[in-house]
Amino acid sequence: MTKREPKKVLLRLDPAVHEAIAKWAADDLRSINGQIEYALRQALEQAGRSPKSRG
């Protein structure tokens, strides 16, 4: 099975939101990108819209 390439997305954030995510990421030992993906996956799960596979 071949690995799927992640999608690239340009995201504009309010500086205060970026700073909060950066601090959260550092606290969790993740990159900012990893923290954003983590938060999005959590939101999808809570909404009952989780993807079937992680790719």
Short mmCIF file of the C-alpha atoms (twelve columns), coordinates in Angstrom:
data_MODEL
# 
_entry.id   MODEL 
# 
loop_
_atom_site.group_PDB 
_atom_site.id 
_atom_site.type_symbol 
_atom_site.label_atom_id 
_atom_site.label_alt_id 
_atom_site.label_comp_id 
_atom_site.label_asym_id 
_atom_site.label_seq_id 
_atom_site.Cartn_x 
_atom_site.Cartn_y 
_atom_site.Cartn_z 
_atom_site.pdbx_PDB_model_num 
ATOM 1  C CA . MET A 1  0.000   0.000  0.000  1 
ATOM 2  C CA . THR A 2  1.368   3.441  -0.903 1 
ATOM 3  C CA . LYS A 3  1.499   6.282  1.588  1 
ATOM 4  C CA . ARG A 4  -0.865  9.152  0.845  1 
ATOM 5  C CA . GLU A 5  0.690   12.602 0.635  1 
ATOM 6  C CA . PRO A 6  -0.741  15.125 3.105  1 
ATOM 7  C CA . LYS A 7  -2.672  18.060 1.667  1 
ATOM 8  C CA . LYS A 8  -1.033  21.473 1.923  1 
ATOM 9  C CA . VAL A 9  -3.228  24.315 3.168  1 
ATOM 10 C CA . LEU A 10 -2.465  28.011 3.535  1 
ATOM 11 C CA . LEU A 11 -3.974  29.168 6.830  1 
ATOM 12 C CA . ARG A 12 -4.217  32.742 8.063  1 
ATOM 13 C CA . LEU A 13 -4.451  33.131 11.832 1 
ATOM 14 C CA . ASP A 14 -4.916  36.020 14.197 1 
ATOM 15 C CA . PRO A 15 -1.539  36.567 15.895 1 
ATOM 16 C CA . ALA A 16 -3.043  35.884 19.334 1 
ATOM 17 C CA . VAL A 17 -4.483  32.570 18.115 1 
ATOM 18 C CA . HIS A 18 -1.123  31.629 16.593 1 
ATOM 19 C CA . GLU A 19 0.642   32.459 19.857 1 
ATOM 20 C CA . ALA A 20 -1.829  30.363 21.878 1 
ATOM 21 C CA . ILE A 21 -1.445  27.401 19.501 1 
ATOM 22 C CA . ALA A 22 2.347   27.733 19.570 1 
ATOM 23 C CA . LYS A 23 2.349   27.641 23.394 1 
ATOM 24 C CA . TRP A 24 -0.039  24.664 23.426 1 
ATOM 25 C CA . ALA A 25 2.158   22.864 20.878 1 
ATOM 26 C CA . ALA A 26 5.288   23.498 22.939 1 
ATOM 27 C CA . ASP A 27 3.549   22.239 26.086 1 
ATOM 28 C CA . ASP A 28 2.558   19.026 24.242 1 
ATOM 29 C CA . LEU A 29 5.965   18.667 22.494 1 
ATOM 30 C CA . ARG A 30 4.376   18.988 19.044 1 
ATOM 31 C CA . SER A 31 5.017   21.216 16.068 1 
ATOM 32 C CA . ILE A 32 2.490   23.973 15.416 1 
ATOM 33 C CA . ASN A 33 1.313   22.056 12.346 1 
ATOM 34 C CA . GLY A 34 0.952   18.885 14.417 1 
ATOM 35 C CA . GLN A 35 -1.005  20.759 17.077 1 
ATOM 36 C CA . ILE A 36 -3.399  22.241 14.510 1 
ATOM 37 C CA . GLU A 37 -3.991  18.772 13.016 1 
ATOM 38 C CA . TYR A 38 -4.495  17.339 16.525 1 
ATOM 39 C CA . ALA A 39 -7.068  20.039 17.359 1 
ATOM 40 C CA . LEU A 40 -8.875  19.518 14.051 1 
ATOM 41 C CA . ARG A 41 -9.011  15.741 14.583 1 
ATOM 42 C CA . GLN A 42 -10.392 16.281 18.106 1 
ATOM 43 C CA . ALA A 43 -13.073 18.623 16.732 1 
ATOM 44 C CA . LEU A 44 -13.985 16.123 13.989 1 
ATOM 45 C CA . GLU A 45 -14.292 13.328 16.547 1 
ATOM 46 C CA . GLN A 46 -16.472 15.434 18.855 1 
ATOM 47 C CA . ALA A 47 -18.718 16.324 15.910 1 
ATOM 48 C CA . GLY A 48 -19.006 12.673 14.865 1 
ATOM 49 C CA . ARG A 49 -17.182 13.351 11.605 1 
ATOM 50 C CA . SER A 50 -13.878 11.511 12.094 1 
ATOM 51 C CA . PRO A 51 -12.216 10.280 8.899  1 
ATOM 52 C CA . LYS A 52 -12.389 6.510  8.415  1 
ATOM 53 C CA . SER A 53 -8.598  6.163  8.231  1 
ATOM 54 C CA . ARG A 54 -5.548  8.257  9.082  1 
ATOM 55 C CA . GLY A 55 -4.081  7.671  5.637  1 
# 
